[in-house]
Amino acid sequence: MAAIVATALAALPFASGLELPNEVGKLPALGWNSWNAYYCDINQEKILEAANSMVDRGFKDAGYTYINSDDCWSRMDGRDPETHELRPNMTKFPDGIKGTADQIHDMGFKFGIYSSAGTKTCGEYPASLGYEAIDAATFASWGVDYLKYDNCFPPEYWYDDCLSCEVDPSFSPIGIVNGSCTNSTPPVDHYSYDRPIPFCALEWPVDGVNYTAKYTALRFRIMQEALLAQNRTILYSLCEWGVDQPWRWGNQTGSSWRISNDIAFGDTSWPRIVEIINMNSFLSPFADFYGHNDADMLTIGNGNLTSAEIRTHFGLWALMKSPILIGTVVANLTDEEVSVLQNKMLLSFHQDPVFGKPAAPYKWGANPDWTFNNTVPAQYWSGASSNGTMVAMFNPFNETRSMEVYFSEVPQLDATSSYEVVNVWDMSNMGSCEGSVNMDVEAHDTAILLFTDL
């Protein structure tokens, strides 16, 4: 792990994103995605209902832009035998994908779709490997604005060498079990499932490997080239699961890159949210305008999270400048959840047109700095914005903790200056503060403060 940290630190000036016309992808995406709400059970009616709810609940006015259909939108019985184009399931989408996209556009949103860099999608529908030019042209003709591109079912000749095995039975059907990963391979049980199945995908890549030159990076670059050849700008979201260090090559391939496996496999999991926070705490040097670390879709609204955990989930996703895609039935969100998801100060930081860098840890807290810990990650974060300096104090423990911001430790603050401090969650003005600010932070909560010059 020390080598990973050293590698991240050495790459501080690395972030340089792929610029698209009209500043598409400059800022992290804001929107809604169907997967965590409906999984494969999607159709045109549900997509349009989500868009209508995004308007009715105020998300469009808050700046949310994309309405994205995830997997399972196409026919399972293959491509058009003559044109080789993907075909929508017309029972699910009676107006086709173009007709659905047109209606989404009429509401003032952009429309996103899904495919995979393999022979099948994760839901085992036809995917795009080998058909990139055809599919990119098809998506453009349908009016697609956003492509989520997954990593399921690459054929054997596209495999990279399996460097070690990670156990994750949720991925057992997707067809990626390298020859060196067998049922006799000693498992590394990351998620503590009842039936561990070896799967060749790490939760963190192996040190010292040039993943930029691997087949995986090439599979994703082929689709990038096909998209760039279209007479339509399509935001390209890489869903590579963080296996081959996409933060090293993703910012010249797409607008965002997933840093981990999925955030949820059916149930919302607080421990999984904390794991992803830990992973992302090392990756802020790789993100800036036009290139964003993707911490995966939100699970707010799907149960199992306390009010404090909801604040942490959204608050740190916003500060990390991950794409923020709501992943629930929008009409069923509580007023409290809507209020969190539309927090003006956090959305302003997330969508800041002047400051592209995300917040980053300046102190780990309970652990020594640069400690990789999936249950107690970095606790103190800060980031510059047009409105001032955002500072977050995350309490991963199961009881309330007293936490303190010392101005001398925050890179963006002057230890000798006074600042006006506002609590981002309730908008309360804490007045003029000097030297430090102390707060009691509830279990699993994150206090977020905005510091402005007096």
C-alpha positions in Angstrom: 0.0 0.0 0.0 2.9 2.4 0.6 3.8 2.1 -3.0 0.3 3.0 -4.0 0.4 6.1 -1.9 3.8 7.1 -3.2 2.5 6.7 -6.7 -0.5 8.9 -6.1 1.6 11.6 -4.5 4.1 11.5 -7.4 1.3 12.2 -9.8 0.1 15.5 -8.3 0.3 17.5 -11.6 -1.1 14.6 -13.6 -4.8 15.6 -14.1 -5.3 16.9 -17.6 -8.7 16.0 -19.0 -10.0 15.4 -22.5 -11.8 18.6 -23.6 -15.0 18.2 -25.6 -16.9 20.9 -27.5 -19.2 23.2 -25.7 -17.5 22.3 -22.4 -19.3 19.0 -22.2 -17.8 17.0 -19.4 -15.9 20.0 -18.0 -17.9 19.6 -14.8 -19.0 16.3 -13.2 -22.3 15.0 -14.4 -25.5 15.7 -12.4 -28.6 13.6 -13.1 -30.5 10.3 -12.6 -29.7 6.7 -13.6 -32.1 3.8 -13.7 -30.0 1.0 -12.3 -30.1 1.3 -8.5 -33.8 2.1 -8.8 -35.0 -0.6 -11.2 -32.0 -2.8 -12.2 -33.1 -4.6 -15.4 -36.8 -3.9 -14.9 -36.8 -0.7 -17.0 -39.1 0.7 -19.7 -39.9 3.9 -21.4 -42.7 4.7 -18.9 -40.3 4.5 -15.9 -37.7 6.6 -17.6 -40.2 9.3 -18.4 -41.7 9.2 -15.0 -38.3 9.7 -13.5 -37.8 12.8 -15.7 -41.1 14.2 -14.8 -40.4 13.6 -11.1 -37.0 15.3 -11.5 -38.9 18.4 -12.7 -41.7 18.2 -10.1 -39.3 17.7 -7.2 -37.1 20.6 -8.2 -34.0 18.7 -9.4 -34.0 20.3 -12.9 -34.1 23.8 -11.3 -31.2 22.7 -9.0 -29.0 21.9 -12.0 -29.5 18.1 -12.6 -29.2 17.5 -16.3 -29.0 13.9 -17.3 -31.7 11.2 -17.4 -29.9 7.9 -18.1 -31.2 4.5 -19.0 -28.8 1.8 -17.8 -28.6 -1.9 -18.9 -31.5 -4.0 -20.4 -33.0 -1.5 -22.8 -32.3 -3.5 -26.0 -33.5 -6.8 -27.5 -31.7 -9.8 -26.2 -32.0 -11.8 -29.5 -29.1 -9.9 -31.2 -28.5 -7.1 -33.6 -30.3 -6.3 -36.8 -29.2 -9.0 -39.2 -28.6 -6.6 -42.1 -27.4 -3.3 -40.5 -25.8 -5.0 -37.4 -27.3 -2.1 -35.4 -28.5 -2.5 -31.8 -32.3 -2.8 -31.6 -34.4 -1.3 -28.8 -36.9 -3.6 -27.1 -40.0 -2.0 -28.5 -42.2 -3.7 -25.9 -40.3 -1.8 -23.2 -39.7 1.3 -25.3 -42.7 1.6 -27.7 -41.4 4.9 -29.1 -37.9 3.5 -29.5 -34.8 5.0 -27.9 -34.9 8.0 -30.2 -38.5 8.7 -29.4 -37.7 8.4 -25.7 -34.7 10.7 -26.0 -36.8 13.3 -27.9 -39.3 13.4 -25.0 -36.5 13.7 -22.5 -35.0 16.6 -24.5 -38.4 18.3 -24.7 -38.4 18.4 -20.9 -35.0 20.2 -21.0 -32.8 17.2 -20.0 -30.1 15.3 -21.7 -30.5 11.6 -22.4 -28.0 8.8 -21.5 -27.7 5.2 -22.5 -25.6 2.2 -21.6 -23.4 -0.5 -23.3 -20.4 -2.6 -22.5 -16.8 -3.1 -23.8 -17.5 -6.8 -24.3 -19.6 -9.2 -26.2 -22.5 -8.9 -23.8 -23.6 -6.3 -21.3 -23.7 -7.3 -17.6 -27.3 -8.2 -18.0 -26.3 -10.4 -21.0 -27.8 -8.1 -23.7 -25.8 -7.4 -26.9 -22.8 -5.2 -26.3 -20.5 -3.0 -28.3 -17.0 -4.7 -28.6 -16.3 -5.0 -32.3 -19.2 -2.8 -33.2 -18.0 0.5 -31.8 -18.3 2.6 -34.9 -21.8 1.2 -35.7 -23.0 1.7 -32.1 -21.6 5.2 -31.8 -23.3 6.3 -35.0 -26.5 4.7 -33.8 -26.4 6.4 -30.4 -25.7 9.8 -32.1 -28.6 9.3 -34.6 -30.9 8.6 -31.6 -29.9 11.8 -29.9 -27.9 10.3 -27.1 -25.9 12.7 -24.9 -24.2 10.4 -22.5 -22.8 6.8 -22.7 -22.1 4.7 -19.7 -19.7 2.0 -21.0 -19.3 -1.0 -18.8 -16.6 -3.8 -18.5 -18.6 -7.0 -18.8 -17.9 -10.1 -21.0 -14.6 -9.3 -22.8 -13.6 -12.3 -24.8 -10.6 -14.3 -23.8 -8.3 -12.7 -26.5 -9.0 -9.3 -24.8 -8.0 -10.5 -21.3 -5.2 -8.8 -19.5 -3.0 -11.0 -17.3 -4.7 -11.9 -14.1 -2.4 -10.6 -11.4 -4.4 -11.9 -8.4 -7.9 -12.9 -7.5 -10.6 -11.0 -5.7 -13.8 -12.8 -4.6 -17.0 -11.2 -5.7 -19.9 -13.5 -6.5 -22.0 -10.7 -7.8 -19.9 -10.7 -10.8 -20.0 -14.5 -11.3 -22.3 -14.4 -14.5 -20.3 -11.8 -16.4 -17.8 -14.2 -18.0 -14.5 -12.8 -16.7 -12.6 -15.6 -15.0 -9.0 -15.7 -16.2 -7.3 -19.0 -16.5 -5.2 -18.4 -13.4 -8.3 -17.7 -11.4 -9.8 -21.1 -10.7 -12.1 -22.6 -8.1 -9.0 -23.8 -6.3 -7.5 -20.3 -6.1 -7.4 -19.2 -2.5 -10.1 -16.6 -2.2 -9.7 -13.0 -0.9 -13.1 -12.5 0.6 -13.7 -8.8 0.2 -17.4 -8.6 0.7 -18.0 -11.6 3.1 -20.5 -13.3 0.9 -21.8 -16.8 1.8 -20.6 -18.4 -1.5 -17.3 -16.9 -2.6 -16.5 -17.2 -6.3 -13.1 -16.2 -7.6 -13.2 -13.2 -10.0 -10.2 -11.6 -11.7 -10.8 -8.0 -10.5 -9.1 -6.2 -7.7 -10.6 -3.6 -5.5 -7.2 -1.8 -5.8 -4.8 -2.4 -8.7 -1.3 -4.0 -8.3 1.6 -1.6 -7.9 4.1 -1.2 -10.7 1.9 -2.2 -13.6 1.5 0.1 -16.7 -2.2 -0.3 -17.1 -2.3 2.4 -19.7 -0.9 -0.1 -22.2 -3.2 -2.9 -21.2 -6.0 -4.4 -23.4 -8.6 -3.0 -21.1 -7.6 0.6 -21.7 -7.5 -0.1 -25.5 -11.1 -1.5 -25.4 -12.3 1.7 -23.9 -10.2 3.9 -26.2 -11.7 2.3 -29.3 -15.2 3.4 -28.3 -13.8 6.9 -27.5 -12.5 7.2 -31.0 -15.9 6.1 -32.4 -17.8 8.7 -30.3 -15.4 11.5 -31.3 -16.0 10.7 -35.0 -19.8 11.5 -34.7 -21.4 14.8 -35.5 -22.7 14.9 -31.9 -21.0 15.4 -28.6 -21.6 12.5 -26.3 -20.2 12.5 -22.7 -18.3 9.3 -22.2 -18.5 7.6 -18.8 -16.1 4.7 -18.2 -17.4 2.0 -16.0 -14.2 0.0 -15.7 -14.6 -0.7 -12.0 -11.1 0.7 -11.2 -9.5 -2.6 -12.1 -6.8 -1.2 -14.4 -6.1 2.2 -12.8 -8.5 4.2 -15.1 -7.5 7.4 -13.2 -4.2 7.1 -15.1 -5.6 6.9 -18.6 -9.3 7.7 -18.2 -8.8 11.5 -18.4 -7.6 11.2 -22.0 -10.3 8.7 -22.8 -13.5 9.8 -21.2 -15.0 12.4 -18.9 -15.2 10.2 -15.9 -14.0 6.8 -14.7 -15.4 4.5 -12.1 -12.8 3.9 -9.3 -14.4 0.7 -7.8 -16.8 -2.1 -8.2 -20.5 -1.3 -7.8 -21.7 0.7 -4.8 -24.6 -1.7 -4.2 -25.6 -5.2 -5.3 -29.3 -5.0 -4.2 -29.1 -3.5 -0.8 -27.7 -0.1 0.2 -24.6 -0.7 2.3 -23.1 1.9 4.6 -19.8 -0.1 4.9 -19.5 0.0 1.1 -20.0 3.8 1.0 -17.1 4.1 3.5 -14.9 1.8 1.4 -15.4 4.0 -1.7 -14.6 7.1 0.4 -11.4 5.5 1.4 -10.5 4.6 -2.2 -11.2 8.0 -3.5 -9.2 9.7 -0.7 -6.0 8.8 -2.6 -7.2 9.8 -6.1 -7.9 13.5 -5.9 -4.6 14.4 -7.8 -6.0 12.7 -10.9 -9.3 14.8 -11.1 -9.9 18.3 -12.5 -11.9 19.9 -15.2 -12.9 17.4 -17.9 -11.9 14.4 -15.9 -13.6 13.1 -12.8 -13.2 10.1 -10.4 -16.6 8.3 -10.4 -17.5 7.0 -7.0 -20.7 5.4 -8.5 -24.3 6.2 -8.4 -26.0 7.3 -5.2 -28.1 4.9 -3.2 -30.0 7.6 -1.2 -33.7 6.7 -1.2 -33.2 3.0 -1.2 -33.3 2.4 2.5 -30.8 1.4 5.2 -29.2 4.8 5.6 -29.6 7.1 8.6 -29.9 10.9 8.2 -26.3 11.3 9.1 -25.2 8.6 6.6 -27.3 10.3 3.8 -25.5 13.6 4.5 -22.1 11.9 4.4 -22.9 10.0 1.2 -24.0 13.1 -0.7 -21.7 15.5 0.9 -18.5 13.7 0.2 -19.6 12.7 -3.3 -20.1 16.4 -4.0 -16.8 17.4 -2.4 -14.9 14.7 -4.3 -16.6 16.0 -7.4 -17.8 12.6 -8.4 -20.5 12.4 -11.0 -23.8 12.6 -9.0 -26.5 10.3 -10.4 -29.5 9.8 -8.3 -30.4 6.1 -8.2 -33.8 5.7 -6.8 -37.5 6.3 -7.6 -37.5 10.0 -7.4 -41.2 10.4 -6.5 -40.6 8.4 -3.3 -37.7 10.5 -2.0 -38.5 12.1 1.4 -38.4 15.9 1.8 -35.2 15.5 3.9 -33.5 13.5 1.2 -34.5 16.0 -1.5 -33.1 18.8 0.7 -29.8 17.1 1.0 -29.6 16.3 -2.7 -30.3 19.9 -3.6 -28.0 21.6 -1.1 -27.1 24.8 -2.9 -23.7 25.2 -1.3 -22.5 21.7 -2.1 -23.9 21.8 -5.6 -22.2 25.1 -6.1 -18.9 23.6 -5.1 -19.5 20.5 -7.3 -20.3 22.6 -10.3 -17.8 25.4 -9.8 -16.8 26.8 -13.2 -13.6 28.3 -11.9 -12.1 25.7 -9.5 -12.0 22.2 -11.0 -10.1 20.4 -8.3 -12.1 18.3 -5.8 -11.7 18.5 -2.1 -8.9 16.3 -0.8 -7.9 15.0 2.7 -5.5 17.3 4.6 -5.4 15.1 7.7 -6.5 11.5 8.2 -7.4 12.0 11.9 -7.6 8.7 13.9 -5.1 7.0 11.6 -1.7 8.3 10.4 -1.8 10.3 7.2 -2.0 8.2 4.0 -3.4 5.1 5.8 -5.5 2.9 3.6 -8.4 1.8 5.9 -11.8 0.7 4.5 -13.6 1.3 7.8 -11.8 4.5 9.1 -10.7 6.5 6.1 -9.5 10.1 5.9 -11.6 12.3 8.2 -10.6 15.9 7.4 -11.0 17.3 3.9 -10.7 20.7 2.3 -11.2 22.3 -1.1 -11.1 25.8 -2.7 -14.1 27.2 -4.5 -15.4 30.5 -5.9 -17.4 31.0 -2.7 -14.6 30.2 -0.2 -13.0 27.2 1.3 -15.0 24.1 2.1 -13.8 22.0 5.0 -15.4 18.6 6.0 -15.0 16.6 9.2 -16.2 13.0 8.7 -16.9 10.8 11.7 -16.9 7.1 10.7 -17.3 5.9 14.2 -20.4 4.6 15.9 -20.6 7.4 18.5 -20.5 11.2 18.5 -17.0 12.6 18.4 -15.7 16.1 19.1 -13.8 17.2 16.0 -11.8 20.4 15.4 -10.6 22.3 12.3 -7.2 24.0 13.0 -6.7 26.8 10.5 -3.0 26.1 10.5 -3.6 22.6 9.1 -5.9 23.5 6.2 -3.9 24.3 3.1 -6.4 27.0 1.9 -6.6 28.9 5.2 -4.3 31.4 6.9 -3.6 30.5 10.5 -3.4 34.1 11.5 -6.6 35.2 9.7 -10.3 35.3 10.9 -13.0 33.8 8.7 -16.8 33.9 8.6 -17.9 30.3 9.0 -21.3 28.9 7.7 -22.6 25.4 8.5 -23.4 24.0 5.0 -26.2 21.7 6.2 -28.4 24.2 8.0 -27.0 27.4 6.5 -26.4 28.8 10.0 -23.8 31.5 10.3 -21.3 30.6 13.0 -19.9 34.1 13.0 -16.2 35.2 12.9 -13.8 32.5 13.9 -10.1 32.6 14.7 -7.6 29.8 14.9 -9.9 26.8 15.0 -13.5 25.6 15.0 -14.8 22.8 17.2 -17.9 20.8 16.6 -19.6 17.6 17.9 -20.2 15.4 14.9 -22.7 12.6 15.1 -21.9 9.0 14.3 -21.4 8.4 10.6 -22.1 12.1 9.9 -20.0 14.7 8.1 -19.9 18.3 9.3 -19.2 20.6 6.3 -18.2 24.3 6.8 -17.7 27.1 4.4 -14.9 29.6 5.3 -15.0 33.0 3.7 -12.6 36.0 4.2 -13.9 38.8 6.4 
